[in-house]
């Protein structure tokens, strides 16, 4: 709750030389626990992100595509906590479009620009998202493997993440604009993904297709599951058909059971994930949080929420209760920190209500 400072007290502070106290300062002090209550863990983690890695327009040590995931996490953070201190960081980072080479890079940027437009209303953001989206679809969707968009301009690989991002970008652009074409592309891209063989019987999605357009048996990374949750959750809202959300829940439960340690902590199916992989779990957590928002109360939601809270506790432990960076491996032991790992931790804390 925002504290309202009595006018006489504000005037007293001014006379004492403290200076005027602006509304955003009051909000910041409320969030930091000056009222005696401990600050939300996500707020502490966001402060650490900015303090340790923040720089004009970006974060030190973050990959170009990860910049846009961090933007989405901070927008989510702002909406869920009321902490508006990182608005300048969001505004600068979402407009930094350098270093984007692959089609999935461009789709991450499209999605974050839509979210930033919905937050602030700058028409340039939506124009960028729309024009880039239409260029990608016109250039890189073709009939090879029955459809789908290529991951790279060289057209050597059709994979899960690029097509899931196209699916989610389509639903987000439709929800932002109401334009029927985006709805049609959302249904078309989901139909292709569903029939591509990349989704296994358990609901988990593998990395992509081989040269014969078959499931290539590559690992089933956490972010492949997460972006699918986002598109399906949106499609249920757009169409009013609960079957899409049921598929999302199946995938979320499969990830919870199949991509966790014996103690129930989310981790990647392989150890060598590189710097890209430090953001993967956060992408899953971001979309899980939105799926939980949409799910009715019941045993499946209760199971997923309990698991999310357990993972949030693991995130908090890995950061030494907010005094260090979030470890890239929430189950402990890697000592790999950085802005991507921190943003991933923030996303899980938010999904769990922390």
N, C-alpha and C positions, 0 to 999 in steps of 0.2 A: 504494500500500500504506500502511495506517495505521501510523504509528510508535508504539511503546509506550515510554513514558518510564520508565526505572528509578526505583523508589521513592526511593532515596537521593538521586538528582539532583533529583527534584521537591521533596523536603524541603529540599535545599540552596537551591533557588530561593526557597522560602518564607522561610527564615531570612534570605536576602539582601534580602527585602522585595519580591520580584517578585510574590508571591501565588500562589495555586493555579492550576495549568494544567488546564483542563477538557478533556474529550475533543474537544469541538467546536473548541476552540482548536488542538489538535494537528492535527486534520484540516485546518483552514484553513491552518495553516502548511505542511503537506505540499503542499496544492494550490497555494500561492503560490510554490513553488519554493525553499523554504529548504534543501532537501536538495541544492541545486546544480543540479538539473534545471530547465529552463525550464518555467513553468506552461503548461498546455494553453491554446490560443488562446481557446477558448470560455469558459474561466474568466476570462481577462483581459477579454473582451468583456462578460461578465456583471457583473464588478466595475464596469466603466465605466457600464453601464446603471444600476446602483443608485447609484453615486456622483453621476452627473450629473442623473438624473431621478427617483430614488426619492423618494416621499413616503408618508405613512401611507395605506394602502389603495389605492394606485394609482401612476401615474407621471405626472409633469408633462408635459402636452402630448400625451397619448395619447387617441385616440378611445375612446368607451365600449366598442364591440364589440372593439376591439383589445386591451383589457385582458385579455380571456379568451384570446386567442391568446398574449399574453405569458405568462400563467399556464401554458398548455400547453408553451410553449418552456422555461420554467424547470423545470417538472416533468420534461421530457425531459432537460434539462441535469443535474438532480439524479440521475436514473437512470443517465445515461451517464457522468458524471464522478465521482459520489460527493460532489459539492460540495453540502452541505446548508445552506449559510449563508442561503439565500433562502427558507427555509421560512415564516418570518413574513410575508414579502412575498406569497408564494403564498396563504397562508391568508387574509390580509386582502383581497387583490384579488379572489379568486374569490367572496367574499361581498359585494362591492360591486356591486350590481345596478342602480345608477342609470344613467339615460341610455339605456335600451334601448327603442327605439320601433318598429323594424321586425321582421319575423318572422325574418330572418336574424340580427339582433342577438340575439334570444332563443335561437336555436339555437347560436350560438357559446357563449353562457353555459351552456346545457345540457351541451354537450360538455365544457367545462372543469370543470364541477361533477362530472360522472362521473369524470373523470380525478383530480380532487382527492379524491373519495370513495375511489377505489381506492388512493390514496396514504396517506390518513389514517384512513379509516373513519368519518367523521362522518355519521350517518344523515340529518342535515338536508340535506346536499349532494345525496344521492341522491333524497331526497323532493322537493327543489326541481326537480331535473332531470326526474324522472318526471312530476310534476304539470304542469310547464310544457310538456313534450312532449305529453302527452295533451290539454291545452287547445289547443295549436296544431293538432294533427291534427284534432281534433273541429271546430274553428272554421274552419280555412283550407284544408283539402283538399276539393276538390269535383270535379264532372265537367267543368268547363270545360276544353277542350283534352284531354279524355279522362282527366283526373286532374291530379295535381300540387298543390303547396301555393303559395298566393299569397305574394309577396314583402312586400306591405304590407297593412295592415288595410283600406285603401280598395279592395283587390282590382282594381288596375289593371295588374298585371304578374306574369306567371309566368316566372321566370328560372332560370338554371342553379344559381347559388350556393345559393339557398334550398333547392332540391330536393336538391342534393348534400349539403347540411348535414343535411337530414332523413334522407337515406340513411345518412350516417356516424353521426349520432346514434343511429339505429336499431341499427346494428351494434354500437356501443359499449355501448348499454344492454343489448343481448342478451348480450354478452360479460360484462357486469358482473352481470347478474341471472339469466341463463338462461331468461327468460320468453319463451315461444313467440311472443307477440304482437309483440315487437320484431323477431324474425326474419322474421315474415310481412310486417311493414312494410318491412323492409330489402329483401326481394325485390320487394315491390310498387313501392316508390319507384325501385329500379333498373330494373325493367321499364318504368316510365313514362319515365324519363330516356333509356333506350336507344331507345325508340320515338318520342321527342319531336322529332326532327330537329335537336337542338342539337349532336349529336356528328357532326363531319364525317367523310368517308372516311379522312382521315389520322389520326383518333383525337383531334383537338383539339376542345374544347368552346367554343362561343361564349356570349355573355352571356345570351341568352334568346329568348323567342317574341314575335312581333308580335300584333296584334289578331286576325289570322286563324289564330293558333296555328301559325305557321310560323317557322322559323329567321329571326331578325331581322337577321342579318348584322353584328351588333355585334362589337366586338373579342373576341378569345379571350385573356382575361387569365390570368396564371400561376396565380392562386389557383383559378380554375375547373378547371384541370387537377389541381391538388394535392389538393383535397378528394375528387375522384373517385378518385384513387389510394388514398386512405385507405379509402373505403367498399368498393372492389373488393378490396383486399388483405384486409380483414376478412371479406368474404363468401367468399373462397376458403378462409379458415380455418374459418369457420362451417359451410360446406357440404361441404368436402373436395373441391370442384370446381376444378381448376387453371385452368379457362377464364377465371374472373373475374380472376385475377392476370395472365393473359396479356393481357387487355384493358388492365389497369393498366400493364403494361410497354409496350404499344404506345403508350399515351398519354404515358408518361414519355419514351420515345424521340422521339416527335413533338414534345414540348415542347422537348427538348434541341436538336433540329435546327431547329425552326421558330420558337422564341421566344428565340433567342440572337443575339448580335452575330456578325459574321464571325470573331471571336476565340473564340467559344464561351461568352460570358458571358451569363447569363440576364438578360433585361430585358423590360419590358412592350411590347406591340405599338403603344402610343401614348405620346407624351411627357407629355401632360397627364393625370396620374392623381390629382392632389390628395393630401390627407393620407391618405385611405383606402388608396391604392395603395402607400404605403410599407411596408405589411405584407404585400402580396400575395406577393412572392417568398419570404418566410419561410414562408408557409403551404405553398407548393409544396415548399420544402426540407424542412420538417417531415415531410410525408407521403412524400417521396422517401426520406428516411432510414429510415422504417419499412418501405417497400417493399424497399429494399436489404437490410434485416435478414432479410426473408423469402425473398428470391430465392436460388436455388442458384448456386453458382459456374458461370461460363460467360461467353461473349463479351458477352452483353447486360448482365449485371451489371458486368463489367469496364469496358465502355464508359460506363455510367452513373456508376460510381464514379470513373473518371478525370475525367469531366466535373465531378462534384461537387467533387473535389479542386481542379480548376482554378478553379471558382467560389469555393471557400473561400480560395484564394490571392488572388483579386480582392477579396474582402471584406476580407482582412487588409491588403492594400495600401491600400484606400480608407480604412482607419482609421489609417493611418500606423503600422502594426504595433502596434495596440492603444493608441496614445497619443492618439487622437482618436475621435470618433464614426464609426460606419460610415456611409458615404455611401448615400443612397437609391438611387443608380444605381451598381451595382457596376462598370460599365464606365468610370466616372469622369466627373467634370465638373459634377455638379449642386450639390455642397456642401450638400445637404439632409440634415441629421441630426436625430435625435430618438429617443424611446424605441421607436417602431414600426420605424424603420429599423435600430436597434440590435438589437432582438429578431429581425428578419429575418436579420441577419448571424449572430447566434448560432445560429439554426436551420440555416443552411448550414454553419457550422463543425462543428456536431454531426453533420450528415448525412455529412460527409466524414471523420469520426473525429478532428477537431481539438478 
